[in-house]
Amino acid sequence: MRVWMPVRPLRGRLAAIGKGRFGKGGSVRRHGGRTTPGRRPMPGWRSIRGRVAVVITVPICLLLAVAGLAVHGRAEALGDARTTRAEVGLSLRIQALVHQLQRERGLTNGLLGGEEEFRSPLSATRRRVDTALRGMRSESAVEDVVQRHLRRLAGIRAAADRGTAGQAATLTFYTSAVNALYAVDPVAETATGADRQLRDGLAALRELAAAKESVALERGFLNGVFAQGAFHGRQYIDFTEVRATRVAALTRFRQVATASQRAALEKAFATEDAERATAYEKQAEGAADGSPLRADARTWWDAMTVLVDDLYAVQQSVGDDVRNRADRLSHDAELALAAYLVTGTLIAALVAGLAAVASRSLTRPLRGLADTAHDVARRRLPAAVARIQQSPQDSAQLLTPEDAQDTPDARLLGGAAEIAEVAASLQQVEHTALQLAAQQAGLRRNTTESLANLGRRNQSLVRRQLSLITRLERQELDPDALAELFELDHLATRMRRNAESLLVLAGQNPPRPTAAPADGLEVVQSAVAEVEQYRRVLIATVEPVRVRGHAVADVAHLLAELIENGLNFSPPAELVEVHGWYDAKDDTYSIAVVDHGIGMSEADKARAGALFSGSGSGEEALVTAPTRFLGHLVVGRLAHRLGEGAQVHLFDTPGGGLSALLALPGRLLAPAEDPSVPPPPARPAAVSSLLNGFRAGVARAEARNPQGASS
């Protein structure tokens, strides 16, 4: 089916506001990959909330990383402090064992030198050594030293008691065991750490242990020499080496020790026993040539034992200082670690809270702005445009106070100034769009009224012209002139139909005056008379029917539109057929216009079907419908005016072309004038086949679009 109406519609710029861009209900589409306000995008990092979260999360992560490093450092400091405390405790227990071994070494050396008085204190010292060894069984490093260096301790003791042990070998055995214990002493290693006081304390403890070992070794060594009465062999050289080791260790101790620790050391060397021991040392220094020594070994032992015990007391005091320092550092590390954790948690919570507040301060007004935009797009703007387009009042007076408001929504005022500006711009856009819609609605209304006025004028002139031509036809006797008058009458009839079509499109034409019901064949002939190429129209079979008077003009006009459309899109040599039949089953009378032209595409048929069903009615359809579909709009409006049950369908003609079917309901049909008229003759086979094809096509159309088919 094609359209032949010569009227070109006015296309308003705001026709897309109500339906095109926003669609029904303000639905929004995607253009150029952008999401318009019809549907909110899925939340994610592309949203404002997501981007604020990213911006805030990165500093929080960096802050947590820095805090984690600080916490890790504090945790390491705490671990180091606790480890140092444990090592100092182990060192003091090892020094207690060493202290007893040193005493046993000196007493054993004196016993082997011939001093039987040492046998009784030696037994007590051995018992203390055994007790200290049993207390060190849980320490794997000390247990290994015991297994490797003290496993012969029982044999050495038995040989010393029998007097069969060598003095030098016994002294070497005990000294090796003491040195092995010093090797596993954790304080004996180089002191490291961040706290200088702790490092100095550990170094002082280590140097004092070396000095004490030298003093104890000297005590045991000279104990044997004094018992023998003179130096023998390399004993004097060994004595000088032990003295040098002691002096060097004490010098290093004084460099790292505190003032109180140095004072305690000086006090230990200032006692009477220490001075007596110093006098014995000077006497031993003078016997370098092997001259006899007149010294009491017991007195020497007692004096040096007091000095060694005093040095051991100083060593314990230094160990206590180091352990207290480690305890203090451990406590400080615990407090610092807790402070870092609490501070980091508070800062993270504060930043997260600020991020949430900042995000909400942005997203809440933006969400309100988006809701307002959605409301404008979906409800307010389409409703206002529809009201403006459909109201017969002056368009300039249709803007309500709600439509004309220029201030942003009150709930948006809490947002940033930029957001408020966007809201104000949105309101201005809405107001401008409404003003433009009002202007365009007024322009369309004025244009429609102008078209209607022009149509009425043309209709009046054509009627006067037809009356004049009719009088001329009655007066003319020349056959040639009369034929020309007939052609002129036909042209005027076509002009009258075009004027009426213009009024139909404008929605303001009253139907032509009618009288009594007309026969169906007469209606078809009237329609054929209003087309240009009426000679190519074949009225094949039209079964008798009576059409009510108020519908005669509209049915004839509608058929004329369908017939001329078929003529215009058919080859010049092809005929356009018109068939009419009554269907008692549905109580409808159908008139079919069949052409064998170029046909229509499915999309064009669907669009034409929508116009036929009445969805293209209204002033807006006149403005927005393409020019080539205005004829369909005329047909649809005429069918709509005929009332419920009047339908127009399009079908493909077998062999090529297009067929249009007009179905008239029983309420538009009038009873026959003479009931005694015999029934119509049997339908030809071709007409029955065509009728069956139309019925099948109608059934298919109703199945595809039940609402449109029943309009």
NORRA-V286004 format. One record per backbone hydrogen bond with DSSP energy under -0.5 kcal/mol. NH is the residue of the N-H (numbers start at 1). CO is the residue of the C=O. If there is no record, write none. Layout:
[[NH;CO] [NH;CO]]
This chain:
[[9;7] [11;9] [12;10] [15;12] [17;14] [18;14] [19;15] [20;15] [21;16] [22;16] [26;23] [27;24] [31;34] [34;31] [36;29] [36;34] [39;36] [47;44] [50;44] [51;47] [52;48] [53;49] [54;50] [55;51] [56;52] [57;53] [58;54] [59;55] [60;56] [61;57] [62;58] [63;59] [64;60] [65;61] [66;62] [67;63] [68;64] [69;65] [70;66] [71;67] [72;68] [73;69] [74;70] [75;71] [76;72] [77;73] [78;74] [79;75] [80;76] [81;77] [82;78] [83;79] [84;80] [85;81] [86;82] [87;83] [88;84] [89;85] [90;86] [91;87] [92;88] [93;89] [94;90] [95;91] [96;92] [97;93] [98;94] [99;95] [100;96] [101;97] [102;98] [103;99] [104;100] [105;101] [106;102] [107;103] [108;104] [109;105] [110;106] [111;107] [112;108] [113;109] [114;111] [115;110] [116;114] [118;115] [119;116] [121;117] [122;118] [123;119] [124;120] [125;121] [126;122] [127;123] [128;124] [129;125] [130;126] [131;127] [132;128] [133;129] [134;130] [135;131] [136;132] [136;133] [137;134] [139;136] [140;138] [143;139] [144;140] [145;141] [146;142] [147;143] [148;144] [149;145] [150;145] [150;146] [153;150] [156;152] [157;153] [158;154] [159;155] [160;156] [161;157] [162;158] [163;159] [164;159] [165;159] [170;166] [171;167] [172;168] [173;169] [174;170] [175;171] [176;172] [177;173] [178;174] [179;175] [180;176] [181;177] [182;178] [183;179] [184;180] [185;181] [185;182] [186;184] [188;185] [189;186] [196;194] [199;195] [200;196] [201;197] [202;198] [203;199] [204;200] [205;201] [206;202] [207;203] [208;204] [209;205] [210;206] [211;207] [212;208] [213;209] [214;210] [215;211] [216;212] [217;213] [218;214] [219;215] [220;216] [221;217] [222;218] [223;219] [224;220] [225;221] [226;222] [227;223] [228;224] [229;225] [230;225] [235;232] [238;234] [239;235] [240;236] [241;237] [242;238] [243;239] [244;240] [245;241] [246;242] [247;243] [248;244] [249;245] [250;246] [251;247] [252;248] [253;249] [254;250] [255;251] [256;252] [256;253] [257;253] [262;258] [263;259] [264;260] [265;261] [266;262] [267;263] [268;264] [269;265] [270;267] [271;268] [275;271] [276;272] [277;273] [278;274] [279;275] [280;276] [281;277] [282;278] [283;279] [284;280] [285;281] [286;282] [287;284] [288;285] [290;287] [293;229] [294;292] [295;293] [297;295] [300;296] [301;297] [302;298] [303;299] [304;300] [305;301] [306;302] [307;303] [308;304] [309;305] [310;306] [311;307] [312;308] [313;309] [314;310] [315;311] [316;312] [317;313] [318;314] [319;315] [320;316] [321;317] [322;318] [323;319] [324;320] [325;321] [326;322] [327;323] [328;324] [329;325] [330;326] [331;327] [332;328] [333;329] [334;330] [335;331] [336;332] [337;333] [338;334] [339;335] [340;336] [341;337] [342;338] [343;339] [344;340] [345;341] [346;342] [347;343] [348;344] [349;345] [350;346] [351;347] [352;348] [353;349] [354;350] [355;351] [356;352] [357;353] [358;354] [359;355] [360;356] [361;357] [362;358] [363;359] [364;360] [366;362] [367;363] [368;364] [369;365] [370;366] [371;367] [372;368] [373;369] [374;370] [375;371] [376;372] [377;373] [378;374] [379;375] [380;375] [381;376] [382;376] [383;379] [384;380] [385;381] [386;382] [387;383] [388;384] [389;385] [390;386] [391;387] [397;394] [398;395] [400;398] [404;400] [405;402] [412;409] [413;410] [415;412] [420;416] [421;417] [422;418] [423;419] [424;420] [425;421] [426;422] [427;423] [428;424] [429;425] [430;426] [431;427] [432;428] [433;429] [434;430] [435;431] [436;432] [437;433] [438;434] [439;435] [440;436] [441;437] [442;438] [443;439] [444;440] [445;441] [446;442] [447;443] [448;444] [449;445] [450;446] [451;447] [452;448] [453;449] [454;450] [455;451] [456;452] [457;453] [458;454] [459;455] [460;456] [461;457] [462;458] [463;459] [464;460] [465;461] [466;462] [467;463] [468;464] [469;465] [470;466] [471;467] [472;468] [473;469] [474;470] [475;471] [476;472] [482;478] [483;479] [484;480] [485;481] [486;482] [487;483] [488;484] [489;485] [490;486] [491;487] [492;488] [493;489] [494;490] [495;491] [496;492] [497;493] [498;494] [499;495] [500;496] [501;497] [502;498] [503;499] [504;500] [505;501] [506;502] [507;503] [507;504] [508;503] [509;503] [515;516] [518;547] [520;545] [523;519] [524;520] [525;521] [526;522] [527;523] [528;524] [529;525] [530;526] [530;527] [531;528] [534;531] [534;532] [536;533] [537;534] [538;536] [538;576] [539;537] [540;538] [540;578] [541;578] [543;580] [546;670] [547;518] [548;668] [551;548] [552;548] [552;549] [553;549] [555;551] [556;552] [557;553] [558;554] [559;555] [560;556] [561;557] [562;558] [563;559] [564;560] [565;561] [566;562] [567;563] [568;564] [569;565] [570;567] [574;571] [576;536] [577;575] [577;594] [578;538] [579;592] [580;541] [581;590] [583;588] [584;582] [587;583] [588;583] [589;664] [590;581] [591;662] [592;579] [593;660] [594;577] [594;592] [595;658] [598;569] [605;601] [606;602] [607;603] [608;604] [609;605] [610;606] [611;607] [612;608] [613;609] [614;611] [615;610] [617;614] [622;618] [623;619] [624;620] [625;621] [629;626] [630;627] [633;629] [634;630] [635;631] [636;632] [637;633] [638;634] [639;635] [640;636] [641;637] [642;638] [643;639] [643;640] [646;643] [647;645] [647;663] [649;661] [651;659] [653;657] [656;653] [659;651] [660;593] [661;649] [662;591] [663;647] [663;661] [664;589] [664;662] [665;663] [666;587] [668;665] [669;666] [670;546] [675;673] [677;674] [688;684] [689;685] [690;686] [691;687] [692;688] [693;689] [694;690] [695;691] [696;692] [697;693] [698;694] [699;695] [700;696] [701;697] [702;698] [703;699] [704;700] [705;701] [709;705] [710;706] [711;708]]
